[in-house]
Amino acid sequence: MAVIKTIDVVGVSERSWHDAAQQALDEAAKTIRHIEGMDILGTSAVIEDNKIKEYHTHVQLRFRLERS
């Protein structure tokens, strides 16, 4: 029987919300194995001088827990 765990992370990018989601996945994949899926929970931005300074993408990652 498999057990799937989820975690929420927020990726940050100066380019796009898509890139911010990829940044979140890339960083999580450095320490989490068996990532199987991602849901986009929301997007937001930091504004400075009437321009978008940072794109933020809130994602939920799904991965299988390993049995020992």
N, C-alpha and C positions, 0 to 999 in steps of 0.2 A: 504494500500500500504506500502511496506517495503522499507527502504533505508539502503543500506549496505555501511559502511565506511571501508577504508583501512588505515593501518599505516605500516611504514617500521621500523624494528628494527634489530639490529645485536646481535646475541647470541655469547657468548664466552665460550670456554671449553678448558681444558688441555688434553682432551681425544680424541675427534673426532668431525667432522663436524655435524654428526647426533646428538650428545650430545649438541653441540652448538645450533642447531635448537630447541631442546627440552628445553634448558635453556631460549631461547628467548620466547617460548610459555609459559613456567611456570611463568616467571616474568611478562609478559603481563597479564596473567590470574588473577593476584593478584588485578588488578584494572579495567580490562575490562571484561564485561559480554557478553555472546552470541557469542563467537568466533566460526566461522563456517568453516574457511578454512585457509590454509597457502600455499603460493607459495615460493619456494626457488629462490631467485633472484641471488645469487652468493655465492661463498665461497672463503676464503683467509686464510692465515696463517702468524703468526709472527715467524720469524726464529732467533734462537740464537745458536751460536756455531755449525752451520750446522745441527741443529735439530729443529723440529717444537716445539715451546714453547706454542703457543696458536692457536687454530682453531677458525675461525670466520665464521659464517653463516648469511648472509643477507637475511631476510625473510620479506614477506609482509603478514600481517594478515588481515582477513576479519571478520567483525562483524556487526550485525544488530543494528541500532540505536533504542533506546526505545522511544516510544511516551509518553508524559506526560499527 
